[in-house]
Amino acid sequence: MNRLQPVLNVSKKLEALLYDEKHSGDRESVISKATELIDERGMLMEKLIAPFSEEEMEMGKILIPLNTKIEQRMNMIFNELKLEMKELKQQRRSKQQYKNPYKDVEVMDGMYVDSKN
């Protein structure tokens, strides 16, 4: 049996999961499932040892572009998450600024110091 077939199967599952539009709203479950698949794929890849047969070399030629595609999609999801976190942080900062606009002001104008003691 081809040793790369299980790796290819898991990679295809991972690609399908990442590109599935109906799950895009439920990002937390997608990330947890993707993490499980990545761990499973990593364990399978650790077991691969050279030399490879001709059939496995051909399957590797399919697997490399698939891996690149998965990596690009994961980077895109990661960048979306970073952007959302940045926007949330900005909203929180704006809300605090609106509640207490003079919180960060450190001007000492209008202060009277009595010199008689």
Secondary structure, DSSP 8 states (H G I E B T S, - for coil): --TTHHHHHHHHHHHHHHH-GGGTT-HHHHHHHHHHHHHHHHHHHHT--S---HHHHHHHHHHHHHHHHHHHHHHHHHHHHHHHHHHHHHHHHHHHHHH-TTTT----TT-------
